[in-house]
Amino acid sequence: MNQPTPAIVAQSAVRRLPRIALLLLCAAYLMPGLLGRGPWKSADIAAFGFMAELAKGGGGIARWLDPMLLGLRPETPALLPYWIGAWAIKIAPAWISPDLAVRIAFALLLWGTFSATWYAAYYLARTPRAQPVAFAFGGEAQPTDYARAIADGALLAMIASLGLAQLGHETTPALAQLFFASHLFYGVAALPYHRVGAFVALLVGSVGLALSGGPTVALGLGLGCVGVLAAERLRSAADEPSESEPTYSVAAIAAVLGATVLAAALSAAMGLFQWKIDFGGSDPHPRVLSEVRSQAKLLLWFTWPTWPLAVWTLWRWRRQLMARHVALPLWFALMPLLATWTTDFSERSLLLGLPAFATLAAFALPTLRRSVAALIDWFTLLFFTGSAIIIWVMWVAMQTGVPAKPAANVAKLAPGFVPHFSAVAFVFALVATLAWAWLVRWRTGRHRAALWKTLVLPAGGAALCWMLLMTLWLPLLDYARSYVPQVRAIADKVGQPECISELALSRPHIAALRHHGNFKLRSLGSEPTCPWLLVSPEAIARLHDIVSLERWRLIGTLRRPTSPSDDLLLFQRIGG
């Protein structure tokens, strides 16, 4: 027989979260940062560089199956994210810049992730074993209303996750992987209820995740789901039959296995399986201890505030760990955790587990004591209110010079940055702050019995801080995280030459020089010889072996104002 559920929920606690409020919250989280900036350093600009290269055309199908940027392949062995970005650039009207077109396309991917997470949590909460205790005289939450409240809580938990803020607004393969992983999660969760739509979702999720740089994760998730579903079917067969409990048929389990095998076969055929496991060197013990500490810190802040609630869910639902509403999100959280601890892509691997962490956190809501919920509310209120105050104070200091110390810190960390006032950004920031004040007043009011109420302030606070950063601080962040100042300094030195030779430049630098400077780069040694040469400082020894420095004059070292590690050496060719 089924174990008793720890959830005790009355019908009054599953009031509907107004859809317009939920949509506005999602929009307030998605839209800031779309306008007013360019691609940012490292992964963001590098991924955009491959997308822009594909959008130029030429090379035929081979070019699309093997994206290259000046002879370099992507660090992430992915295809589909670069195709999505290239298609977005191609279909965008002329008045939309290429980088904006890509950001819009990837913002839609994040919106799709939110939708898939909501529906996955909804169908898992519809499971009879996930339903609350039936009262002796009625009045318990109705199954559909209860599932909707759990799904609302999962979406709020997803928005509240600190690790989603930056990576969720970049145009990298990691966001595409998150989109496809969430659809795989939804497809498996909804399979007992909607066979065709769920199968399409899990097929798209499996194949898309494999073609987005995560073939091993897709294979692990798929095989784990087959095991969970098979165990669920065996348990259902052993229990008394119940017409009200949809279960996984043999055909459904075979569909999951087939989608997994298809994704693995496509990945193998396209050469996307690459060994990324890194356990350390010959003396790994000091490194292991350091890695454990760093990974633990990453897990604590990246998945906050979902991880404490997820742990609470595993404890309170410990008698039903093999039930699909616990086992499925647990497996979808464990696989990204394993990838995080065994590869160098820590943050981007952990990103894939956020929908599962959010779902587990939502199932903690029916079991939380009032004192614990109040503690979460007060901590969230103090944290995000304090963060908002700091953002406003720093903005005032940038605009007026008062207080003097924050203004001096900004001038020191971002030399050369000139702040300017934007009325539109100020109005949006002010409206967001007033909305936060109203939300706090609503939450601290009486008779707020909604099940999802505990996660309203975390989600609202995360959206508030992101909105303030992408309005008040956007010029500063764009200056600090963009290659524009460095490219502009190079342009001031060289003008617009016919070509520039390069040696050992990184993918982000190549993409930035092409996008921001419209420079035509050529590898050093190719013909014809260019009048200028850009060299990475790490390759200066190689430069001596390739060319005679008597033919080149060092003009200077050009750096990003906020990062000395991004220095470039500029040489000018002497004579013919």
Secondary structure, DSSP 4 states (H G I P E B T S, - for coil): -PPPPS---BGGGGPPPPHHHHHHHHHHHHSTTSSS--PPTTHHHHHHHHHHHHHT--SHHHHHHS--BTTB--SS--SHHHHHHHHHHHHS-TTS-HHHHHHHHHHHHHHHHHHHHHHHHHHHHTSGGGSPPPPTTS-BPPHHHHHHHHHHHHHHHHHH-TTHHHHTTS-SHHHHHHHHHHHHHHHHHHTTT-HHHHHHHHHHHHHHHHHTT-HHHHHHHHHHHHHHHHHHHHHHHHSPP-TT-----HHHHHHHHHHHHHHHHHHHHTT----------SS-HHHHHHHHHHHHHHHHHHTTTHHHHHHHHHHHTGGGTTSHHHHHHHHHHHHHHHHHHHSS-HHHHHGGGHHHHHHHHHTTGGG--HHHHHHHHHHHHHHHHHHHHHHHHHHHHHHH--SHHHHHHHHHHSTT------HHHHHHHHHHHHHHHHHHHHHTSS----GGGGGHHHHHHHHHHHHHHTTTSHHHHHHHH-SHHHHHHHHHHH-S-S-EEEES--HHHHHHHHHHH---EEETT-SSPPSEEEE-GGGHHHHHHHS-GGGEEEEEEEEETTEEEEEEEEEEE---
